[in-house]
Amino acid sequence: MLAIQVQDTPGVQIHEHSLDCNEQLNKCIRWADALVIVFSITDYKSFELLSHLYHHVRQLHPGNMVPVVIVANKADLLHIKEVEPQQGLQLANMLGCTFYEVSVSENYNNVFNAFHLLCKEVNKQQITSTPERRRTSLIPRPKSPNMQDLKRRFKQALSAKVRTVTSV
Ligand SMILES: Nc1nc2c(ncn2[C@@H]2O[C@H](COP(=O)(O)OP(=O)(O)OP(=O)(O)O)[C@@H](O)[C@H]2O)c(=O)[nH]1
Protein backbone atom coordinates (compact mmCIF):
# COMPACT_ATOMS: atom_id res chain seq x y z
CA MET A 1 0.00 0.00 0.00
CA LEU A 2 1.15 3.50 -0.77
CA ALA A 3 0.28 6.72 1.09
CA ILE A 4 0.62 10.03 -0.67
CA GLN A 5 0.87 13.29 1.21
CA VAL A 6 0.45 16.60 -0.61
CA GLN A 7 2.40 19.19 1.31
CA ASP A 8 2.30 22.92 0.63
CA THR A 9 5.42 24.93 1.45
CA PRO A 10 4.16 28.13 3.09
CA GLY A 11 6.80 30.32 4.68
CA VAL A 12 9.68 28.33 3.23
CA GLN A 13 12.44 30.76 2.35
CA ILE A 14 15.98 30.77 1.12
CA HIS A 15 18.12 32.13 3.95
CA GLU A 16 21.83 32.70 3.32
CA HIS A 17 21.97 29.99 0.63
CA SER A 18 20.17 27.41 2.75
CA LEU A 19 16.54 26.63 3.27
CA ASP A 20 14.49 27.93 6.16
CA CYS A 21 12.00 25.08 6.59
CA ASN A 22 9.31 24.53 9.18
CA GLU A 23 9.33 21.31 11.23
CA GLN A 24 6.09 20.06 9.66
CA LEU A 25 7.70 20.09 6.24
CA ASN A 26 10.87 18.46 7.59
CA LYS A 27 8.77 15.69 9.15
CA CYS A 28 7.07 15.04 5.81
CA ILE A 29 10.37 14.93 3.96
CA ARG A 30 11.89 12.51 6.51
CA TRP A 31 8.79 10.31 6.32
CA ALA A 32 8.73 10.14 2.53
CA ASP A 33 10.21 7.26 0.54
CA ALA A 34 10.04 9.37 -2.61
CA LEU A 35 9.15 12.93 -3.50
CA VAL A 36 7.56 14.93 -6.28
CA ILE A 37 8.68 18.55 -6.13
CA VAL A 38 6.35 20.86 -8.02
CA PHE A 39 7.01 24.37 -9.26
CA SER A 40 4.92 26.70 -11.37
CA ILE A 41 6.23 27.98 -14.71
CA THR A 42 4.42 31.25 -13.90
CA ASP A 43 6.38 31.80 -10.68
CA TYR A 44 10.16 32.16 -10.93
CA LYS A 45 10.50 32.06 -7.12
CA SER A 46 8.99 28.56 -7.03
CA PHE A 47 11.62 27.52 -9.60
CA GLU A 48 14.42 29.05 -7.51
CA LEU A 49 13.20 27.16 -4.46
CA LEU A 50 13.40 23.88 -6.32
CA SER A 51 17.15 23.17 -6.16
CA HIS A 52 17.23 24.29 -2.49
CA LEU A 53 14.39 21.92 -1.67
CA TYR A 54 16.17 19.16 -3.55
CA HIS A 55 19.40 19.62 -1.55
CA HIS A 56 17.38 19.86 1.66
CA VAL A 57 15.80 16.48 0.84
CA ARG A 58 19.26 15.00 0.32
CA GLN A 59 20.41 16.43 3.69
CA LEU A 60 17.43 14.91 5.51
CA HIS A 61 18.02 11.51 3.86
CA PRO A 62 21.78 11.14 4.18
CA GLY A 63 23.02 8.05 2.43
CA ASN A 64 19.66 7.31 0.79
CA MET A 65 18.97 8.23 -2.78
CA VAL A 66 15.22 8.69 -2.31
CA PRO A 67 13.76 9.12 -5.79
CA VAL A 68 12.77 12.69 -6.62
CA VAL A 69 10.67 13.71 -9.61
CA ILE A 70 10.48 17.34 -10.67
CA VAL A 71 7.20 18.63 -12.06
CA ALA A 72 6.67 21.95 -13.83
CA ASN A 73 3.00 22.84 -13.48
CA LYS A 74 0.69 25.33 -15.24
CA ALA A 75 2.08 24.49 -18.70
CA ASP A 76 -1.10 25.94 -20.22
CA LEU A 77 -0.22 29.43 -18.99
CA LEU A 78 2.57 30.05 -21.51
CA HIS A 79 1.51 33.67 -22.03
CA ILE A 80 2.46 34.51 -18.42
CA LYS A 81 5.39 32.13 -18.00
CA GLU A 82 8.40 33.22 -15.96
CA VAL A 83 10.36 30.00 -16.46
CA GLU A 84 11.22 28.41 -19.82
CA PRO A 85 10.33 24.70 -19.92
CA GLN A 86 13.94 24.09 -21.00
CA GLN A 87 15.22 25.55 -17.71
CA GLY A 88 13.20 23.03 -15.71
CA LEU A 89 14.48 20.15 -17.81
CA GLN A 90 18.09 21.34 -17.56
CA LEU A 91 17.89 21.65 -13.78
CA ALA A 92 16.26 18.23 -13.44
CA ASN A 93 19.02 16.70 -15.59
CA MET A 94 21.67 18.41 -13.49
CA LEU A 95 20.13 17.05 -10.28
CA GLY A 96 19.60 13.60 -11.80
CA CYS A 97 15.81 13.76 -11.50
CA THR A 98 13.09 12.81 -13.96
CA PHE A 99 11.21 15.82 -15.28
CA TYR A 100 7.56 16.25 -16.25
CA GLU A 101 5.79 19.28 -17.59
CA VAL A 102 2.11 19.26 -16.72
CA SER A 103 -1.02 21.33 -16.69
CA VAL A 104 -3.09 20.09 -13.81
CA SER A 105 -6.09 22.02 -15.06
CA GLU A 106 -5.95 20.71 -18.64
CA ASN A 107 -4.59 17.20 -18.59
CA TYR A 108 -3.87 14.82 -15.77
CA ASN A 109 -2.05 12.18 -17.86
CA ASN A 110 1.42 13.50 -17.11
CA VAL A 111 0.50 13.93 -13.43
CA PHE A 112 -0.43 10.26 -13.42
CA ASN A 113 2.81 9.39 -15.27
CA ALA A 114 4.93 11.28 -12.70
CA PHE A 115 3.36 9.47 -9.74
CA HIS A 116 3.38 6.14 -11.58
CA LEU A 117 7.10 6.41 -12.28
CA LEU A 118 7.77 7.32 -8.67
CA CYS A 119 5.80 4.31 -7.41
CA LYS A 120 7.84 2.04 -9.66
CA GLU A 121 11.08 3.56 -8.36
CA VAL A 122 10.01 3.12 -4.73
CA ASN A 123 9.11 -0.48 -5.46
CA LYS A 124 12.49 -1.07 -7.07
CA GLN A 125 14.30 0.52 -4.12
CA GLN A 126 12.36 -1.46 -1.52
CA ILE A 127 13.26 -4.73 -3.17
CA THR A 128 16.97 -3.88 -3.10
CA SER A 129 17.09 -1.84 0.13
CA THR A 130 18.95 -2.79 3.30
CA PRO A 131 17.07 -3.52 6.58
CA GLU A 132 18.41 -0.19 7.92
CA ARG A 133 16.75 1.67 5.07
CA ARG A 134 13.51 -0.25 5.50
CA ARG A 135 13.34 0.78 9.16
CA THR A 136 13.01 4.43 8.09
CA SER A 137 9.74 3.57 6.38
CA LEU A 138 8.32 2.83 9.86
CA ILE A 139 8.21 6.57 10.57
CA PRO A 140 4.50 7.38 11.08
CA ARG A 141 2.93 9.57 8.45
CA PRO A 142 2.89 13.19 9.67
CA LYS A 143 -0.60 14.52 10.19
CA SER A 144 -1.80 16.73 7.38
CA PRO A 145 -1.69 20.37 8.54
CA ASN A 146 -4.94 20.93 6.70
CA MET A 147 -6.66 18.25 8.74
CA GLN A 148 -5.22 19.67 11.97
CA ASP A 149 -6.39 23.12 10.98
CA LEU A 150 -9.84 21.80 10.10
CA LYS A 151 -10.08 19.99 13.46
CA ARG A 152 -9.03 23.14 15.33
CA ARG A 153 -11.59 25.23 13.47
CA PHE A 154 -14.26 22.58 14.02
CA LYS A 155 -13.53 22.55 17.80
CA GLN A 156 -13.61 26.37 17.87
CA ALA A 157 -16.95 26.43 16.05
CA LEU A 158 -18.28 23.74 18.39
CA SER A 159 -17.20 25.51 21.59
CA ALA A 160 -18.67 28.78 20.27
CA LYS A 161 -21.96 26.96 19.76
CA VAL A 162 -21.82 25.44 23.25
CA ARG A 163 -21.18 28.90 24.71
CA THR A 164 -24.14 30.28 22.75
CA VAL A 165 -26.40 27.47 23.96
CA THR A 166 -25.35 27.82 27.62
CA SER A 167 -25.78 31.59 27.53
CA VAL A 168 -29.39 31.30 26.33
N1 LIG B 1 -4.32 27.46 -15.50
C1 LIG B 1 -3.90 26.65 -14.54
N2 LIG B 1 -4.19 26.95 -13.25
C2 LIG B 1 -3.74 26.11 -12.28
C3 LIG B 1 -2.99 24.94 -12.58
N3 LIG B 1 -2.69 24.33 -11.40
C4 LIG B 1 -3.23 25.08 -10.42
N4 LIG B 1 -3.86 26.15 -10.96
C5 LIG B 1 -4.57 27.21 -10.23
O1 LIG B 1 -3.62 27.97 -9.52
C6 LIG B 1 -4.15 28.44 -8.27
C7 LIG B 1 -3.25 28.02 -7.13
O2 LIG B 1 -3.30 26.63 -7.02
P1 LIG B 1 -2.95 25.86 -5.71
O3 LIG B 1 -3.24 24.45 -5.92
O4 LIG B 1 -3.58 26.59 -4.57
O5 LIG B 1 -1.40 25.95 -5.67
P2 LIG B 1 -0.43 26.57 -4.57
O6 LIG B 1 0.86 25.87 -4.72
O7 LIG B 1 -1.06 26.57 -3.23
O8 LIG B 1 -0.28 28.02 -5.15
P3 LIG B 1 0.12 29.34 -4.39
O9 LIG B 1 -1.20 29.97 -4.03
O10 LIG B 1 0.89 30.13 -5.41
O11 LIG B 1 0.92 28.92 -3.20
C8 LIG B 1 -5.56 27.84 -8.19
O12 LIG B 1 -6.46 28.82 -8.61
C9 LIG B 1 -5.52 26.68 -9.18
O13 LIG B 1 -6.76 26.44 -9.75
C10 LIG B 1 -2.70 24.65 -13.96
O14 LIG B 1 -2.04 23.69 -14.32
N5 LIG B 1 -3.17 25.55 -14.88
Ligand as a Chemical Component Dictionary entry (heavy atoms), coordinates in Angstrom:
data_LIG
# 
_chem_comp.id                   LIG 
_chem_comp.type                 NON-POLYMER 
_chem_comp.pdbx_formal_charge   0 
_chem_comp.three_letter_code    LIG 
# 
loop_
_chem_comp_atom.comp_id 
_chem_comp_atom.atom_id 
_chem_comp_atom.alt_atom_id 
_chem_comp_atom.type_symbol 
_chem_comp_atom.charge 
_chem_comp_atom.model_Cartn_x 
_chem_comp_atom.model_Cartn_y 
_chem_comp_atom.model_Cartn_z 
_chem_comp_atom.pdbx_ordinal 
LIG N1  N1  N 0 -4.317 27.458 -15.498 1  
LIG C1  C1  C 0 -3.902 26.653 -14.535 2  
LIG N2  N2  N 0 -4.185 26.948 -13.252 3  
LIG C2  C2  C 0 -3.738 26.110 -12.285 4  
LIG C3  C3  C 0 -2.988 24.945 -12.580 5  
LIG N3  N3  N 0 -2.686 24.332 -11.401 6  
LIG C4  C4  C 0 -3.227 25.078 -10.423 7  
LIG N4  N4  N 0 -3.862 26.150 -10.958 8  
LIG C5  C5  C 0 -4.566 27.214 -10.232 9  
LIG O1  O1  O 0 -3.618 27.974 -9.520  10 
LIG C6  C6  C 0 -4.155 28.439 -8.273  11 
LIG C7  C7  C 0 -3.253 28.022 -7.127  12 
LIG O2  O2  O 0 -3.297 26.634 -7.019  13 
LIG P1  P1  P 0 -2.950 25.857 -5.713  14 
LIG O3  O3  O 0 -3.245 24.447 -5.922  15 
LIG O4  O4  O 0 -3.576 26.593 -4.574  16 
LIG O5  O5  O 0 -1.400 25.949 -5.675  17 
LIG P2  P2  P 0 -0.431 26.571 -4.573  18 
LIG O6  O6  O 0 0.858  25.875 -4.717  19 
LIG O7  O7  O 0 -1.062 26.571 -3.228  20 
LIG O8  O8  O 0 -0.280 28.022 -5.154  21 
LIG P3  P3  P 0 0.119  29.342 -4.388  22 
LIG O9  O9  O 0 -1.203 29.970 -4.027  23 
LIG O10 O10 O 0 0.886  30.126 -5.410  24 
LIG O11 O11 O 0 0.919  28.918 -3.200  25 
LIG C8  C8  C 0 -5.555 27.841 -8.189  26 
LIG O12 O12 O 0 -6.458 28.822 -8.610  27 
LIG C9  C9  C 0 -5.520 26.680 -9.177  28 
LIG O13 O13 O 0 -6.765 26.439 -9.748  29 
LIG C10 C10 C 0 -2.697 24.651 -13.958 30 
LIG O14 O14 O 0 -2.044 23.690 -14.323 31 
LIG N5  N5  N 0 -3.168 25.554 -14.877 32 
# 
loop_
_chem_comp_bond.comp_id 
_chem_comp_bond.atom_id_1 
_chem_comp_bond.atom_id_2 
_chem_comp_bond.value_order 
_chem_comp_bond.pdbx_ordinal 
LIG N1  C1  SING 1  
LIG C1  N2  DOUB 2  
LIG C1  N5  SING 3  
LIG N2  C2  SING 4  
LIG C2  C3  DOUB 5  
LIG C2  N4  SING 6  
LIG C3  N3  SING 7  
LIG C3  C10 SING 8  
LIG N3  C4  DOUB 9  
LIG C4  N4  SING 10 
LIG N4  C5  SING 11 
LIG C5  O1  SING 12 
LIG C5  C9  SING 13 
LIG O1  C6  SING 14 
LIG C6  C7  SING 15 
LIG C6  C8  SING 16 
LIG C7  O2  SING 17 
LIG O2  P1  SING 18 
LIG P1  O3  DOUB 19 
LIG P1  O4  SING 20 
LIG P1  O5  SING 21 
LIG O5  P2  SING 22 
LIG P2  O6  DOUB 23 
LIG P2  O7  SING 24 
LIG P2  O8  SING 25 
LIG O8  P3  SING 26 
LIG P3  O9  DOUB 27 
LIG P3  O10 SING 28 
LIG P3  O11 SING 29 
LIG C8  O12 SING 30 
LIG C8  C9  SING 31 
LIG C9  O13 SING 32 
LIG C10 O14 DOUB 33 
LIG C10 N5  SING 34 
# 
